Amino acid sequence: MMFSKKYEPKKIEDLFVEKEKIMQLKKAVLERKSVIINGPTGCGKTSFAFVLAQELDYEVLELNASDQRSKNSLELILGPGSKEGSLFSRGRLILIDDVEALSGTKDRGGLPTLIQFIEQSKWPVVITTSEIHDFKFSRLKTRCSLIELPPVDDLHIFTLLEKICGREEIMYDPLLLKEIAERAHGDVRAALNDLQALSHD
């Protein structure tokens, strides 16, 4: 199994996210408001949404915008999901991953359709992106609160790599782990992939 999957955050304590931002997302979800989580690749945006949903015992309806770009595709999935009740009377969180994929002529109608569903949704909508400050998302930003996540600190990545080496019984050079952490530039997933590749050499 890939380290990036095996060691993805399972609990709130595993997240590299400030407590204030955790409380901000939790409050928005409980109030059934929509949120944009913006941050660089590998900073834990999607994990943040899933871990919080698990803590709240919410069902997650996930849509990856890069796979469902058209207006028809969005309507087919989001239409029922944004209005129907959840299984077993649980809460529901609708996760739109990588919303920056909704751009270009092939996606005409996709972004307006998403905004319309946000306005009509019975459930909170959490959107992840690394490009929310692009002008094309100006209208979307007016419909959602914004949580900004920074790149993960090198020290946090180094500590995680050390922990994984211990669990996987990998002999390591601390200087090499430091180099991997620094080279990742805040991208935890990239660091874990590098560690796994080196451990198999």
BAGURO-12722 format. One record per residue (C-alpha): chain; residue in one letter; x, y, z. Coordinates in Angstrom, 3 decimals. Layout:
<atoms>
+-------+------+----------+----------+----------+
: kette : rest :        u :        v :        w :
+-------+------+----------+----------+----------+
:     A :    A :        X :        Y :        Z :
...
+-------+------+----------+----------+----------+
</atoms>
This chain:
<atoms>
+-------+------+----------+----------+----------+
: kette : rest :        u :        v :        w :
+-------+------+----------+----------+----------+
:     A :    M :    0.000 :    0.000 :    0.000 :
:     A :    M :    1.191 :    3.499 :   -0.772 :
:     A :    F :    2.477 :    5.359 :    2.300 :
:     A :    S :    0.387 :    8.378 :    1.265 :
:     A :    K :   -2.742 :    6.228 :    1.650 :
:     A :    K :   -1.621 :    4.092 :    4.586 :
:     A :    Y :   -0.621 :    7.086 :    6.692 :
:     A :    E :   -3.251 :    9.602 :    5.674 :
:     A :    P :   -4.815 :   11.387 :    8.680 :
:     A :    K :   -7.427 :    9.327 :   10.517 :
:     A :    K :   -8.143 :   11.655 :   13.457 :
:     A :    I :   -8.247 :   15.398 :   14.100 :
:     A :    E :   -4.934 :   15.090 :   15.972 :
:     A :    D :   -3.284 :   13.744 :   12.824 :
:     A :    L :   -4.020 :   16.893 :   10.822 :
:     A :    F :   -1.447 :   19.634 :   10.276 :
:     A :    V :   -4.182 :   22.243 :   10.678 :
:     A :    E :   -4.516 :   24.975 :   13.306 :
:     A :    K :   -7.200 :   24.412 :   15.933 :
:     A :    E :   -8.891 :   27.688 :   14.972 :
:     A :    K :   -9.366 :   26.489 :   11.378 :
:     A :    I :  -10.666 :   23.115 :   12.542 :
:     A :    M :  -13.278 :   24.903 :   14.642 :
:     A :    Q :  -14.125 :   27.196 :   11.704 :
:     A :    L :  -14.852 :   24.253 :    9.413 :
:     A :    K :  -16.737 :   22.355 :   12.104 :
:     A :    K :  -18.977 :   25.352 :   12.827 :
:     A :    A :  -19.732 :   25.885 :    9.133 :
:     A :    V :  -20.585 :   22.226 :    8.557 :
:     A :    L :  -22.854 :   22.044 :   11.598 :
:     A :    E :  -24.620 :   25.198 :   10.430 :
:     A :    R :  -24.930 :   23.663 :    6.933 :
:     A :    K :  -22.942 :   26.441 :    5.315 :
:     A :    S :  -20.584 :   26.044 :    2.369 :
:     A :    V :  -16.807 :   26.358 :    2.690 :
:     A :    I :  -13.830 :   26.614 :    0.373 :
:     A :    I :  -10.582 :   25.074 :    1.623 :
:     A :    N :   -7.742 :   26.645 :   -0.340 :
:     A :    G :   -4.110 :   25.598 :   -0.140 :
:     A :    P :   -1.162 :   24.136 :   -2.028 :
:     A :    T :   -0.971 :   20.542 :   -3.210 :
:     A :    G :   -0.361 :   18.024 :   -0.442 :
:     A :    C :   -1.256 :   20.286 :    2.494 :
:     A :    G :   -4.182 :   18.055 :    3.556 :
:     A :    K :   -7.275 :   19.806 :    2.204 :
:     A :    T :   -9.216 :   16.650 :    1.319 :
:     A :    S :   -8.091 :   14.815 :    4.464 :
:     A :    F :   -9.266 :   17.783 :    6.515 :
:     A :    A :  -12.799 :   17.410 :    5.148 :
:     A :    F :  -12.910 :   13.619 :    5.551 :
:     A :    V :  -11.521 :   13.601 :    9.088 :
:     A :    L :  -13.973 :   16.247 :   10.261 :
:     A :    A :  -16.869 :   14.388 :    8.645 :
:     A :    Q :  -15.797 :   11.229 :   10.460 :
:     A :    E :  -15.645 :   13.057 :   13.788 :
:     A :    L :  -19.173 :   14.376 :   13.221 :
:     A :    D :  -20.379 :   10.966 :   11.946 :
:     A :    Y :  -21.332 :   12.550 :    8.629 :
:     A :    E :  -21.642 :   10.648 :    5.386 :
:     A :    V :  -19.411 :   12.094 :    2.620 :
:     A :    L :  -20.674 :   12.450 :   -0.932 :
:     A :    E :  -17.482 :   13.116 :   -2.906 :
:     A :    L :  -17.264 :   14.569 :   -6.382 :
:     A :    N :  -13.945 :   15.119 :   -8.114 :
:     A :    A :  -14.405 :   18.070 :  -10.435 :
:     A :    S :  -11.702 :   16.810 :  -12.790 :
:     A :    D :  -13.832 :   13.719 :  -13.489 :
:     A :    Q :  -17.228 :   15.444 :  -13.665 :
:     A :    R :  -16.739 :   18.703 :  -15.551 :
:     A :    S :  -19.939 :   19.202 :  -17.487 :
:     A :    K :  -23.195 :   20.769 :  -16.369 :
:     A :    N :  -25.050 :   17.496 :  -17.023 :
:     A :    S :  -22.571 :   15.442 :  -14.963 :
:     A :    L :  -22.797 :   17.839 :  -12.039 :
:     A :    E :  -26.591 :   17.893 :  -12.160 :
:     A :    L :  -26.764 :   14.102 :  -12.256 :
:     A :    I :  -24.667 :   13.690 :   -9.114 :
:     A :    L :  -25.219 :   16.859 :   -7.117 :
:     A :    G :  -28.929 :   17.207 :   -7.784 :
:     A :    P :  -30.162 :   14.265 :   -5.718 :
:     A :    G :  -27.214 :   14.380 :   -3.319 :
:     A :    S :  -27.782 :   17.961 :   -2.294 :
:     A :    K :  -31.458 :   17.445 :   -1.452 :
:     A :    E :  -32.018 :   13.828 :   -0.387 :
:     A :    G :  -31.745 :   12.610 :    3.170 :
:     A :    S :  -28.655 :   10.757 :    4.325 :
:     A :    L :  -28.520 :    7.025 :    5.018 :
:     A :    F :  -29.388 :    6.034 :    8.593 :
:     A :    S :  -30.400 :    9.648 :    9.373 :
:     A :    R :  -26.754 :   10.751 :    9.497 :
:     A :    G :  -25.621 :   14.191 :    8.456 :
:     A :    R :  -24.119 :   14.571 :    5.019 :
:     A :    L :  -21.159 :   16.553 :    3.749 :
:     A :    I :  -20.831 :   17.149 :    0.001 :
:     A :    L :  -17.165 :   17.350 :   -1.005 :
:     A :    I :  -16.178 :   18.936 :   -4.312 :
:     A :    D :  -12.497 :   18.129 :   -4.800 :
:     A :    D :  -10.186 :   20.111 :   -7.117 :
:     A :    V :  -12.759 :   22.681 :   -8.211 :
:     A :    E :  -10.095 :   24.351 :  -10.385 :
:     A :    A :  -10.792 :   21.569 :  -12.910 :
:     A :    L :  -14.031 :   23.395 :  -13.719 :
:     A :    S :  -12.563 :   25.723 :  -16.327 :
:     A :    G :  -12.261 :   26.017 :  -20.073 :
:     A :    T :  -14.746 :   25.685 :  -22.918 :
:     A :    K :  -15.377 :   21.969 :  -22.334 :
:     A :    D :  -16.693 :   22.794 :  -18.882 :
:     A :    R :  -19.110 :   25.519 :  -19.928 :
:     A :    G :  -21.944 :   25.636 :  -17.450 :
:     A :    G :  -20.151 :   23.564 :  -14.826 :
:     A :    L :  -19.205 :   26.378 :  -12.455 :
:     A :    P :  -22.589 :   28.200 :  -12.628 :
:     A :    T :  -24.279 :   24.840 :  -11.997 :
:     A :    L :  -22.097 :   24.267 :   -8.936 :
:     A :    I :  -22.945 :   27.719 :   -7.568 :
:     A :    Q :  -26.645 :   27.051 :   -8.092 :
:     A :    F :  -26.458 :   23.786 :   -6.159 :
:     A :    I :  -24.558 :   25.438 :   -3.328 :
:     A :    E :  -27.387 :   27.928 :   -2.996 :
:     A :    Q :  -30.025 :   25.160 :   -2.991 :
:     A :    S :  -28.220 :   22.411 :   -1.088 :
:     A :    K :  -29.818 :   21.002 :    2.036 :
:     A :    W :  -26.345 :   19.908 :    3.171 :
:     A :    P :  -23.027 :   21.728 :    3.691 :
:     A :    V :  -20.740 :   21.806 :    0.652 :
:     A :    V :  -16.951 :   21.735 :    1.132 :
:     A :    I :  -14.859 :   22.700 :   -1.882 :
:     A :    T :  -11.104 :   22.163 :   -2.191 :
:     A :    T :   -8.783 :   24.043 :   -4.514 :
:     A :    S :   -5.332 :   25.555 :   -4.836 :
:     A :    E :   -6.456 :   28.364 :   -7.125 :
:     A :    I :   -9.370 :   30.097 :   -5.402 :
:     A :    H :   -7.890 :   33.569 :   -5.972 :
:     A :    D :   -8.261 :   33.138 :   -9.723 :
:     A :    F :  -10.761 :   35.700 :  -11.063 :
:     A :    K :  -13.054 :   32.984 :  -12.467 :
:     A :    F :  -13.932 :   31.955 :   -8.893 :
:     A :    S :  -14.927 :   35.454 :   -7.741 :
:     A :    R :  -18.664 :   34.633 :   -7.746 :
:     A :    L :  -18.096 :   31.281 :   -6.043 :
:     A :    K :  -16.201 :   33.015 :   -3.218 :
:     A :    T :  -19.201 :   35.193 :   -2.435 :
:     A :    R :  -21.272 :   32.056 :   -1.717 :
:     A :    C :  -18.807 :   30.385 :    0.668 :
:     A :    S :  -16.576 :   31.094 :    3.634 :
:     A :    L :  -12.863 :   30.603 :    2.979 :
:     A :    I :  -10.295 :   28.612 :    4.955 :
:     A :    E :   -6.687 :   29.057 :    3.830 :
:     A :    L :   -4.215 :   26.261 :    4.561 :
:     A :    P :   -0.477 :   26.977 :    4.276 :
:     A :    P :    2.158 :   24.496 :    3.104 :
:     A :    V :    2.994 :   22.004 :    5.864 :
:     A :    D :    6.056 :   22.976 :    7.863 :
:     A :    D :    9.284 :   21.045 :    7.094 :
:     A :    L :    9.621 :   20.011 :   10.755 :
:     A :    H :    6.140 :   18.472 :   10.788 :
:     A :    I :    6.960 :   16.514 :    7.627 :
:     A :    F :   10.321 :   15.381 :    9.073 :
:     A :    T :    8.626 :   14.169 :   12.275 :
:     A :    L :    6.039 :   12.242 :   10.266 :
:     A :    L :    8.751 :   10.629 :    8.131 :
:     A :    E :   10.625 :    9.565 :   11.271 :
:     A :    K :    7.465 :    8.023 :   12.709 :
:     A :    I :    6.786 :    6.084 :    9.506 :
:     A :    C :   10.369 :    4.815 :    9.366 :
:     A :    G :    9.917 :    3.471 :   12.879 :
:     A :    R :    6.642 :    1.721 :   12.064 :
:     A :    E :    7.955 :    0.308 :    8.789 :
:     A :    E :   11.317 :   -0.685 :   10.345 :
:     A :    I :   13.201 :    1.404 :    7.795 :
:     A :    M :   16.819 :    2.258 :    8.612 :
:     A :    Y :   17.329 :    5.923 :    7.859 :
:     A :    D :   19.753 :    8.818 :    7.903 :
:     A :    P :   18.204 :   11.846 :    9.644 :
:     A :    L :   19.943 :   14.148 :    7.185 :
:     A :    L :   18.300 :   12.331 :    4.292 :
:     A :    L :   14.858 :   12.628 :    5.927 :
:     A :    K :   15.505 :   16.337 :    6.441 :
:     A :    E :   16.385 :   16.660 :    2.763 :
:     A :    I :   13.183 :   14.842 :    1.726 :
:     A :    A :   11.114 :   17.114 :    3.979 :
:     A :    E :   12.706 :   20.284 :    2.620 :
:     A :    R :   12.487 :   19.143 :   -1.004 :
:     A :    A :    8.737 :   18.522 :   -0.613 :
:     A :    H :    8.079 :   22.272 :   -0.112 :
:     A :    G :    5.141 :   21.590 :    2.197 :
:     A :    D :    3.660 :   18.730 :    0.146 :
:     A :    V :    3.217 :   15.813 :    2.566 :
:     A :    R :    2.098 :   13.422 :   -0.168 :
:     A :    A :    5.228 :   14.114 :   -2.218 :
:     A :    A :    7.443 :   13.518 :    0.810 :
:     A :    L :    5.771 :   10.183 :    1.586 :
:     A :    N :    6.119 :    9.085 :   -2.040 :
:     A :    D :    9.826 :    9.990 :   -1.999 :
:     A :    L :   10.352 :    8.074 :    1.246 :
:     A :    Q :    8.625 :    4.993 :   -0.107 :
:     A :    A :   10.618 :    5.099 :   -3.344 :
:     A :    L :   13.917 :    5.401 :   -1.471 :
:     A :    S :   12.999 :    2.617 :    0.974 :
:     A :    H :   12.620 :    0.221 :   -1.974 :
:     A :    D :   15.998 :    1.063 :   -3.544 :
+-------+------+----------+----------+----------+
</atoms>
